[in-house]
């Protein structure tokens, strides 16, 4: 990519969005920010150029994955980067299947974001940890795969998992913490 990027940052945490935009501002000519899926969709239609989009996966009630298709429909050569605080292999697979260029777990610095945008997806490979993930992590990833298979519908996913909808909602609230993920990641 050139030194003057046109970026779209979709992040529901307004303070984090402002910090990230400031840090990326040193490398990008233009950064547009949206804080939810609806304003992101409206912004996508207004933009004349978009080189890269940085999407938070968890946008309150919305999912950043749902923005990949509209972005690529309007800007087919746009590189889409999905950011999440709760990284999972299932989410990474879902993101790339929908057309995302790359996937990062928060917190990510501006340089890590730019490296991920500029990385060749073919060179990324499959970096699996040297030690197996915790049982809690495996359960979380299985739940994420099941939710993705049922288009995010909690009731249908709960039926597929053989549990009550409220039980699934409670388990979703107990997702592995970012620090727990970092411990597992650090054991590579």
C-alpha positions in Angstrom: 0.0 0.0 0.0 1.1 3.6 -0.5 2.0 5.9 2.2 -1.3 7.8 2.0 -4.0 5.4 3.0 -7.7 6.0 3.2 -8.8 4.0 6.3 -12.1 3.3 7.9 -12.0 2.5 11.6 -15.1 0.9 13.1 -14.8 0.8 16.9 -17.6 1.1 19.5 -15.3 2.3 22.2 -15.0 6.0 21.4 -11.9 6.7 23.4 -10.1 3.7 21.9 -11.2 4.7 18.4 -9.8 8.2 19.0 -6.5 6.9 20.3 -6.2 4.4 17.5 -7.0 7.0 14.9 -4.4 9.4 16.3 -1.8 6.7 16.2 -2.7 5.6 12.7 -2.9 9.2 11.6 0.8 9.4 11.2 0.6 6.8 8.4 -2.7 7.5 6.8 -3.9 10.5 4.8 -7.6 10.0 5.8 -9.2 8.1 8.6 -13.0 7.9 8.9 -14.5 6.6 12.1 -17.8 4.9 12.9 -18.9 3.6 16.3 -21.6 1.2 15.2 -22.7 -0.9 12.2 -25.4 1.4 11.0 -23.1 4.5 10.9 -20.4 2.4 9.3 -22.8 1.3 6.5 -23.8 4.9 5.9 -20.2 6.0 5.8 -19.2 3.2 3.4 -21.8 4.6 0.9 -20.4 8.1 1.2 -16.7 7.3 0.8 -15.0 7.8 -2.6 -11.9 5.7 -1.7 -11.1 3.0 0.9 -7.8 1.2 1.0 -8.3 -0.6 4.3 -11.0 -1.1 6.9 -10.2 -1.9 10.6 -13.3 -3.5 12.2 -13.9 -4.3 15.8 -15.7 -7.7 15.9 -17.8 -6.8 18.9 -19.8 -3.7 18.2 -22.3 -3.7 21.0 -25.3 -5.6 19.6 -23.7 -5.8 16.2 -20.9 -7.9 14.8 -18.1 -6.4 12.7 -18.1 -9.5 10.6 -21.3 -8.3 9.1 -19.6 -5.2 7.6 -17.1 -7.2 5.5 -19.5 -7.9 2.7 -20.8 -4.4 2.2 -17.2 -3.0 2.3 -16.0 -5.5 -0.3 -19.1 -5.0 -2.4 -18.3 -1.2 -2.7 -14.5 -1.4 -2.5 -13.4 -4.9 -3.8 -9.7 -4.2 -3.3 -10.0 -2.9 0.2 -8.0 -4.8 2.8 -10.3 -5.7 5.8 -8.7 -6.3 9.2 -10.8 -7.6 12.0 -9.8 -6.7 15.5 -11.2 -8.4 18.6 -10.5 -8.5 22.3 -11.6 -12.1 22.4 -9.6 -13.8 19.7 -10.5 -17.3 18.7 -9.6 -19.6 15.8 -13.3 -19.9 14.9 -13.6 -16.1 14.6 -10.4 -15.9 12.5 -11.7 -18.6 10.2 -15.1 -16.9 9.9 -13.5 -13.5 9.2 -11.3 -14.9 6.4 -14.2 -16.9 4.9 -16.1 -13.7 4.7 -13.2 -11.9 2.9 -11.2 -10.4 5.7 -7.5 -9.8 4.8 -6.2 -10.4 8.3 -7.2 -10.8 11.9 -5.7 -9.3 15.1 -6.4 -9.7 18.8 -6.6 -6.5 20.9 -4.7 -4.7 22.1 -2.9 -4.0 18.9 -0.6 -1.1 18.3 -0.7 1.1 15.2 2.4 -0.6 13.8 0.9 -4.0 14.4 -2.3 -2.9 12.6 -0.4 -1.5 9.7 1.8 -4.6 9.5 -1.3 -6.8 9.4 -2.9 -4.7 6.7 0.3 -4.9 4.6 0.9 -8.6 5.2 0.5 -11.0 2.4 -2.3 -13.4 3.5 -0.6 -16.3 1.8 2.5 -15.8 4.0 0.6 -15.7 7.3 0.4 -19.4 7.7 -1.3 -21.2 10.5 0.4 -20.2 13.8 -0.9 -22.6 16.4 0.4 -22.5 20.0 2.9 -25.1 21.2 0.6 -26.1 24.1 -3.0 -27.0 23.8 -5.6 -24.3 24.8 -7.5 -24.5 28.0 -10.8 -26.4 28.2 -12.6 -23.0 28.7 -10.9 -21.7 25.6 -11.9 -24.8 23.5 -15.5 -24.5 24.8 -15.5 -20.8 23.8 -14.3 -21.6 20.3 -16.8 -24.4 19.8 -19.6 -22.0 20.9 -18.2 -19.4 18.4 -18.2 -21.9 15.5 -21.7 -23.0 16.4 -22.9 -19.4 16.6 -21.3 -18.6 13.2 -22.9 -21.7 11.6 -26.3 -20.4 12.8 -25.7 -16.8 11.7 -25.4 -15.5 15.3 -28.9 -16.8 16.3 -28.6 -17.6 20.0 -31.7 -19.8 20.1 -30.7 -21.9 17.1 -27.1 -22.2 18.3 -28.3 -23.3 21.8 -30.5 -26.0 20.2 -27.5 -27.2 18.2 -25.4 -27.3 21.3 -28.1 -29.1 23.2 -28.3 -26.4 25.9 -30.9 -23.9 26.9 -30.7 -20.4 25.4 -30.2 -18.7 28.8 -27.3 -21.2 29.5 -25.7 -20.2 26.2 -26.1 -16.5 27.1 -24.5 -17.0 30.5 -21.6 -18.9 28.9 -21.1 -16.1 26.3 -20.8 -13.6 29.2 -18.0 -15.8 30.7 -15.7 -15.6 27.6 -12.0 -16.2 28.3 -10.4 -13.0 29.4 -7.8 -11.2 27.3 -5.2 -11.8 30.0 -5.9 -15.5 29.9 -5.6 -15.5 26.1 -2.2 -13.7 26.5 -1.0 -16.4 29.0 -1.9 -19.1 26.5 -0.4 -17.1 23.6 2.8 -16.6 25.7 3.3 -20.3 26.1 4.2 -20.7 22.4 
